[in-house]
C-alpha cells in the first residue's frame, strides 16, 4: 500500500505529514517535489537524524501547493496546529513583551504583549528578556515624574507626595514639560541615555558640593542602574543601521540560533535558543525566522548568513533579507554566529556537568544492551597522519563520569591501517589485564563503525573473553548517529537524548586524548637537533647553546673562545671536533 501511494505522488511542491501506527502526526515537512522527497525517506539509506522518525512512520498524508513559498508557510501553520513530536516549535505560541508609551493626554509607561489594541501608542521592543522590560520601566518611572495610575483619580495619590508624579489628575501640568520627559524616555528606549546620565551627574555633583552625601549615593546607584540596563547598547555599528541579525550553529544535531536587534546603530537586544532537531540546519533556521516574525514587528532589514535562501525568506517575510559578505553588516552576522556557537558550547558543558547526566545515559545504555552493570566503560580511538606516529587512546568512564587516572595512551607499531591498529591496542590492553588480573571493563566501545566492530570481535573472541562490546558510527556530517551491536545490528540514536550526548562526549574525549599524545610525539621529533648527536651534550647544554647563539649555523661558525664562554672547555672542544668531522665527512 505504501509503495503504491509513493509511486502515485505528484512532482509538485507541497507539505507531507508523517503518521505513526496510531494515526498520530509525528512529523511535518515541506518539499519542492513531493514524490522525490518522500521516496528518499522510504528507499535506500538515511541520515541518522531522520532514521528514528522514519522507523516510526506507518502512513503519510500530503498537501500540494503552487510554490515552495506556499509550502513553507503551510508547513509552519500545520506545525503550529498539530505540534508533531519531531518538529521544533521554537516560539511555543508565546509573544514577547514591548514597552508602551500610551496615547493618553498624559501618557503612561507600561509593559504589554499586544500591540494591536492601541495603534496610536508608541512601542519599543520586543524584549526577549521579560524581566529586563519590567526593570527598564521601573527605572524610567523612578527617573521621571510621569503619570503612574491606570485610571486618573480626582485627587493626587501617593506617587505625587513622594515626588514620582506631577499630579496631572488635580493640577494643570504644562503639556510642553510632559512632552520633554516623554521625548527623553523615547530616546532612552532607542538606546540613547546621554540626557539621563548628564542630568544625574550634574545632580550628583551638586549634592556632593552641598555635602548631601546620602542623596549623592542614591543618584550614583541610579547611574549604575542605567549603565547596567543599557550595557547591551554599548556596541556601535554606524549611525543609520536599523536591522535584526540572526545566525546559527549546529553540532551533534543540536541547533543554536542567536538574534541581535540593532537600532540607531546600537545593539540593544539579544535572543537565543538551543534545541535538538532532525531537520537540516537551513530548514530549521528558516522555520524559526518565520515563526519568530509571525506575531512580531518586522525590521527594515534582516541580516543572515550567506548559506541562507534570502530570496525565499524575503518573499515570505516581505522584508529586505541580506546575506552580507563584507563591512559592518558582515561583522554583525559573524558576531551573531560566534554567539550561537558559544551558546551551543555552554549547552554541552551544562549537560556534561549535570550530576544526573551520566546516570541517565548509562541507564539508557544498560536497557538498550540488556546489561545489569555498566560501572566501567572503556572507549578506544586511533590517531595518525599518513601512518606516522601512530598512537591510540583509551578513556575510561566510571559511573558515568570520566576517570582520568585510568586513561591510557599507546604508541603503536603498525602502518596506516586503522583496523590493524585497533586490533593491536585492544590486544595489548586485554592481555595486560589478564596478566595483571586488573579491573575488567563492563563494556568496550570502539569508534569507527563496522570495521572496528569486527576488529574488536576478532580480538575478544581470540582471547576467549566474555566482555560486551559495541561500535559507534557517524552520519555524513560527522555526527554520532548510531550504535552497532555485537551482532552488527544498527541502533539509531535520537538527537539531544542524554545517551547520544554522553557517547558524543566520550568520543570527543578519547579523540582529544589520542590527538594530544600524537602532537606530543610530533613535537618531540621536530625539536630533535643535530646537537643531540654530540657526546657530552645534554638537554641543558643544548638549550644554553641555542639561547646564546640563536641558530645552529651560528654555533657551527663560533670559535673556540666563544664556545668556551658558554659551555666550558671540554664541551666546547667536543662541539668543535664534531663539526670538523662532519665537514670532512661531507667532503668525502
GUKE-336196 format. One record per residue (C-alpha): residue in one letter; y, z, x negated. Coordinates in steps of 0.001 Angstrom, whole numbers, padded with zeros to 6 digits, always signed. Layout:
AYZX
...
This chain:
X+000000+000000+000000
X+002423+000953-002797
X+001575-002227-004694
X+002254-004437-001661
X+005523-002620-000991
X+006678-003110-004576
X+005910-006823-004544
X+007973-007262-001361
X+011168-005680-002697
X+014330-007825-002953
X+016066-008700-006208
X+019343-007245-004935
X+021401-004176-005756
X+020739-001005-003827
X+019518+002589-003795
X+015968+003921-003802
X+014670+007263-002532
X+011541+008696-004159
X+009366+010903-001901
X+006530+013318-002612
X+003315+013703-000571
X+005170+015931+001893
X+007747+013248+002598
X+010489+015208+000812
X+013051+013142-001118
X+012797+014273-004753
X+014962+011679-006497
X+017618+009096-005587
X+018683+006309-007912
X+020590+003034-007926
X+019655-000378-009315
X+021220-003759-009972
X+017890-005275-008917
X+015704-003031-006751
X+012458-004916-007383
X+012801-004869-011170
X+013850-001222-011357
X+011176+000203-009062
X+008401-001840-010648
X+009371-000302-014011
X+008536+003117-012579
X+005065+002217-011382
X+003790-000022-014165
X+003416+000454-017891
X+004673+003345-019996
X+007642+005513-019046
X+010132+007654-020893
X+009218+011310-020887
X+012290+012390-018971
X+011197+010409-015880
X+007441+010874-016112
X+007429+014292-014442
X+009260+012914-011432
X+007152+009744-011228
X+003935+011776-011255
X+005041+013428-008001
X+006035+010225-006181
X+003848+009357-003198
X+006154+006884-001437
X+009671+005472-001592
X+012377+004051+000638
X+015381+001881-000236
X+018778+000591+000891
X+020043-002874-000009
X+023756-003189-000873
X+026000-006152-001616
X+027266-004963-005013
X+026468-002493-007765
X+029661-000642-006837
X+028382-000100-003295
X+025048+001070-004697
X+026708+003657-006921
X+028903+005017-004100
X+025936+005130-001721
X+023842+006922-004358
X+026455+009704-004633
X+026656+010107-000848
X+022858+010220-000491
X+022553+012763-003301
X+025111+014982-001541
X+023231+014612+001739
X+019657+015204+000552
X+020153+017186-002685
X+016952+015956-004390
X+015452+018355-006941
X+015519+015810-009787
X+019126+014729-009310
X+022140+016568-010697
X+024596+017979-008167
X+027486+018580-010538
X+030101+019739-008066
X+027891+021669-005624
X+030451+020927-002873
X+032959+023286-004424
X+036654+022486-004656
X+038908+023528-007489
X+041993+025657-006767
X+045591+024472-007053
X+048817+026417-007384
X+051048+025551-004469
X+054826+025864-004114
X+055211+025906-000338
X+057651+023678+001532
X+059381+026621+003262
X+063146+027100+003122
X+062410+029890+000650
X+059152+028728-000996
X+056262+030983-001979
X+053803+030587-004838
X+050125+030769-003807
X+046621+029604-004826
X+044963+027122-002432
X+041997+024766-002363
X+043021+022454+000477
X+045857+020053-000371
X+045900+018279+002997
X+047456+020910+005284
X+050975+020779+003821
X+051707+017418+002237
X+055372+018302+001721
X+054451+021128-000660
X+054136+020766-004436
X+050695+021222-006002
X+049770+021916-009618
X+046231+021667-010960
X+043383+021506-010399
X+042441+024752-012179
X+038815+024733-013291
X+039109+028456-014007
X+039926+030240-010717
X+040954+033455-012446
X+043439+031506-014589
X+045133+030157-011437
X+045469+033650-009952
X+046653+035135-013267
X+049325+032430-013545
X+050595+033077-010004
X+050703+036818-010635
X+052670+036327-013858
X+055203+033998-012227
X+055606+036298-009230
X+056335+039133-011663
X+058839+036995-013589
X+060746+035602-010606
X+062030+037497-007535
X+060850+034833-005102
X+059503+035434-001616
X+056046+037051-001509
X+055420+037620+002233
X+053434+035038+004210
X+055491+035737+007352
X+059175+036507+006931
X+059803+040093+008108
X+063036+041211+009780
X+063840+043673+007010
X+063245+043779+003296
X+059929+045183+002118
X+058704+046997-000994
X+058985+043852-003149
X+062765+043885-002666
X+063032+047550-003602
X+061077+047090-006851
X+063141+044034-007804
X+060462+041386-007233
X+062139+039653-004268
X+065763+038750-003423
X+065178+039601+000247
X+065941+036274+002000
X+064490+037772+005179
X+067533+040061+005530
X+070170+038748+003125
X+071868+035414+002627
X+070331+034261-000661
X+072066+031158-002100
X+069712+028162-001951
X+071052+026987-005319
X+069916+030218-007019
X+066486+029960-005423
X+066160+026285-006408
X+066836+027127-010048
X+063919+029591-010028
X+061593+027121-008297
X+062519+024395-010805
X+061747+026713-013736
X+058414+027636-012148
X+057601+023944-011708
X+058353+023212-015359
X+056193+026154-016425
X+053246+024850-014373
X+053658+021472-016085
X+053322+023148-019466
X+056965+023851-020372
X+057508+027605-020893
X+060649+027382-023046
X+063018+028591-020299
X+060953+031710-019608
X+060420+032588-023251
X+064071+032040-024245
X+065299+034250-021416
X+062782+037001-022157
X+063517+037020-025886
X+067217+037482-025107
X+066431+040314-022705
X+064148+041983-025267
X+066815+041729-027990
X+069385+043268-025654
X+067012+046102-024715
X+066403+046856-028395
X+070169+046766-029066
X+070814+049470-026454
X+067735+051435-027621
X+065801+050805-024393
X+062517+050597-026261
X+060261+051130-023256
X+061876+048200-021468
X+061664+046111-024649
X+057935+046878-024904
X+057352+045715-021322
X+059238+042480-021998
X+057212+041980-025193
X+053991+042354-023175
X+055251+039779-020675
X+055994+037344-023511
X+052461+037824-024802
X+051074+037195-021313
X+052990+033906-021095
X+051749+032852-024525
X+048179+033807-023602
X+048199+031905-020310
X+049905+028937-021964
X+047795+028861-025114
X+045907+025777-023915
X+049203+023957-023718
X+049937+024037-027429
X+048213+020778-028357
X+050766+017955-028299
X+049785+014296-027861
X+053019+012499-027058
X+055759+012965-024516
X+054623+010431-021917
X+050874+010983-021859
X+049530+011770-018360
X+045735+011488-018456
X+042415+013042-017678
X+039979+012729-020577
X+036197+013005-020223
X+033377+012662-022734
X+029755+013741-023033
X+026974+014685-025426
X+023242+014772-024790
X+020317+016305-026680
X+016795+017242-025639
X+017610+015821-022182
X+020380+018381-021711
X+023710+016773-020808
X+027075+018308-021692
X+030326+016945-020229
X+033826+018094-021169
X+037076+017090-019493
X+040700+017593-020564
X+043776+017375-018354
X+046883+016206-020207
X+050273+016442-018509
X+053601+015568-020145
X+051805+015191-023438
X+050262+018683-023316
X+046651+019715-022915
X+046871+022156-020004
X+043284+022483-018705
X+039672+022010-019750
X+036458+021799-017744
X+032849+021770-018976
X+029342+021551-017537
X+025941+021672-019262
X+022876+020688-017218
X+019413+019157-017705
X+018995+015570-016498
X+016282+012963-016155
X+018872+010197-015804
X+020352+008230-018660
X+023466+009842-020082
X+025669+006949-018914
X+024397+007079-015330
X+024740+010860-015144
X+028241+010706-016651
X+029396+008100-014104
X+027831+010135-011286
X+029681+013217-012461
X+033075+011481-012537
X+032643+010027-009050
X+031628+013434-007684
X+034468+015128-009549
X+037175+012910-008074
X+035707+012738-004571
X+037833+015731-003474
X+040375+015996-006274
X+043554+014065-007098
X+043029+011168-009457
X+045028+010778-012672
X+047247+007861-013561
X+044816+007094-016364
X+041272+008206-017160
X+040096+008096-020787
X+036356+007817-021514
X+034066+006951-024477
X+033530+003312-025438
X+029950+003072-024134
X+031046+003660-020518
X+031315+000826-017950
X+035089+001088-017469
X+035315-001857-015064
X+032827-000340-012621
X+034442+003093-012759
X+037926+001613-012366
X+036821-000258-009259
X+035135+002769-007654
X+037769+005372-008529
X+040697+002986-008073
X+042393+004270-011229
X+043006+002844-014695
X+039920+003722-016769
X+040341+003140-020509
X+037949+003447-023462
X+040424+003684-026389
X+039481+002550-029887
X+042384+003988-031900
X+045519+006108-031744
X+046278+009344-029900
X+044158+008396-026906
X+041131+007788-029117
X+041708+011184-030778
X+041714+012826-027362
X+038349+011289-026456
X+036983+012291-029866
X+038141+015853-029284
X+036509+015909-025845
X+033247+014627-027371
X+033408+017294-030075
X+033893+019981-027432
X+030979+018610-025396
X+028741+018827-028482
X+029891+022387-029175
X+029137+023390-025569
X+025675+021898-025985
X+025042+023823-029215
X+026288+027012-027565
X+023884+026460-024678
X+020945+026048-027066
X+021928+029154-029039
X+022250+031242-025885
X+018845+030074-024672
X+017218+030768-028035
X+018803+034229-028324
X+017761+035232-024824
X+015273+038091-025070
X+013150+036605-022297
X+013281+033020-023588
X+010264+033215-025924
X+008230+035300-023471
X+008755+032900-020585
X+007989+029878-022761
X+004808+031332-024292
X+003617+032405-020842
X+004103+028835-019620
X+002198+027546-022651
X-000606+030087-022105
X-001034+028964-018497
X-000993+025316-019489
X-003585+025710-022256
X-005569+028410-020398
X-005305+030773-023373
X-005095+034536-022855
X-003262+035340-026098
X-000578+033369-027935
X+000823+036073-030182
X+000877+033898-033322
X+001770+030189-033167
X+001924+028029-036312
X+003702+024669-036410
X+003353+022144-039270
X+005532+019216-040349
X+005877+016923-043406
X+008967+015729-045269
X+009248+012923-047813
X+011292+009910-048859
X+009142+006885-049733
X+006365+009160-050900
X+008484+011075-053439
X+008449+014874-053496
X+006038+015049-050587
X+006201+018506-049014
X+005191+020268-045819
X+006410+023315-043986
X+004691+025855-041776
X+006744+028036-039452
X+005297+030964-037555
X+006454+032318-034208
X+005161+035770-033329
X+005505+036907-029714
X+007880+034012-029049
X+010223+034721-031972
X+010444+033230-035483
X+008567+035281-038103
X+010353+034012-041220
X+008451+036224-043645
X+005297+034320-042640
X+006785+030843-043227
X+005071+028822-045964
X+006010+025662-047851
X+003634+023259-049600
X+004060+020746-052426
X+001553+018011-051535
X-000357+015694-053827
X-000861+012679-051524
X+001178+009481-051325
X+003239+008075-048474
X+000637+008927-045826
X+001670+011283-043038
X-001843+011703-041656
X-003317+012403-045091
X-000529+014872-045797
X-001195+016719-042555
X-004895+016943-043393
X-004068+018363-046827
X-001663+021049-045618
X-003973+022150-042783
X-006951+022262-045126
X-005066+024362-047680
X-003716+026724-045034
X-007048+027264-043261
X-009227+027505-046378
X-006911+030160-047818
X-007058+032007-044501
X-010869+032038-044699
X-010935+033152-048348
X-008396+035927-047895
X-009527+036807-044360
X-005851+036793-043377
X-004423+036700-039857
X-005574+033733-037807
X-003252+031640-035637
X-003760+031784-031893
X-002520+028199-031716
X-001820+025433-034243
X+000797+022817-033370
X+001251+019609-035331
X+004334+017440-034978
X+003736+013696-034784
X+001709+012673-031757
X-001834+011329-031580
X-002385+010511-035304
X-001552+014084-036307
X-003666+015455-033463
X-006619+013523-034889
X-005875+014918-038364
X-005912+018472-037010
X-009160+017845-035137
X-010875+016495-038265
X-009943+019461-040489
X-010581+022193-037912
X-013979+020744-036965
X-014923+020219-040643
X-014258+023909-041310
X-016198+024908-038154
X-013247+026883-036823
X-012561+027801-033226
X-008749+027558-033385
X-006872+025912-030491
X-004555+023070-031497
X-002136+020648-029839
X+000325+017954-030944
X+003905+017269-029901
X+005149+013777-029100
X+008657+012388-028609
X+010131+009655-026443
X+012011+006581-027659
X+015205+008632-028004
X+013519+011183-030271
X+013424+013911-027617
X+010330+016104-027374
X+008808+014924-024110
X+005079+015719-024096
X+002179+017793-025371
X-001102+016219-026460
X-004046+018487-025693
X-007181+018694-027855
X-008839+016196-025523
X-006000+013726-026124
X-004676+014211-022591
X-000882+013935-022386
X+001138+016570-020524
X+004761+015643-019873
X+007482+018237-020329
X+010368+018764-017925
X+013884+018664-019434
X+015628+022032-019503
X+012451+024069-018940
X+012005+027121-021243
X+008783+025661-022689
X+010471+022350-023537
X+013388+024132-025197
X+011036+026512-027039
X+008911+023716-028506
X+012028+021756-029480
X+013369+024861-031215
X+010123+025211-033170
X+010286+021544-034160
X+013866+021891-035353
X+012946+024992-037343
X+009943+023506-039142
X+011878+020298-039851
X+014775+022305-041307
X+012388+024403-043397
X+010487+021416-044807
X+013622+019356-045465
X+015287+022300-047257
X+012315+022542-049648
X+012331+018773-050146
X+016037+018854-051052
X+015456+021737-053449
X+012829+019754-055349
X+015078+016688-055486
X+017960+018791-056715
X+015865+020344-059451
X+014669+016901-060531
X+018180+015451-060552
X+019548+018297-062671
X+016938+017925-065395
X+018609+016915-068631
X+017578+015396-071943
X+018741+018716-073380
X+015617+020318-071827
X+013569+018442-074441
X+015303+020120-077405
X+013335+023009-078870
X+015233+026266-078572
X+017479+025060-075710
X+017030+027108-072573
X+018966+027129-069314
X+021658+029406-070745
X+022336+027284-073871
X+022288+024094-071802
X+024942+025479-069464
X+027085+026603-072428
X+026974+023143-073995
X+027731+021301-070774
X+030505+023722-069840
X+032220+023307-073233
X+031725+019582-073874
X+031594+018369-070274
X+029213+015417-070781
X+026025+014548-072648
X+027937+011858-074540
X+030425+014419-075853
X+027564+016645-077041
X+025990+013689-078873
X+029275+012919-080631
X+030102+016545-081526
X+029987+017509-085211
X+028238+020479-086783
X+031299+022769-086704
X+031960+022178-083009
X+028321+022819-082057
X+028044+025992-084146
X+031173+027389-082459
X+029457+027060-079081
X+025741+027837-079597
X+025397+029150-083155
X+023973+027547-086282
X+020205+027397-085549
X+020657+025800-082105
X+023434+023503-083383
X+021180+022204-086155
X+018355+021617-083635
X+020707+019608-081411
X+021958+017511-084340
X+018412+016837-085549
X+017195+015901-082053
X+019885+013283-081512
X+019436+011990-085080
X+015700+011486-084459
X+016429+009972-081047
X+018815+007458-082583
X+016301+006486-085253
X+013650+006064-082592
X+015910+003740-080618
X+016471+001609-083725
X+012742+001282-084309
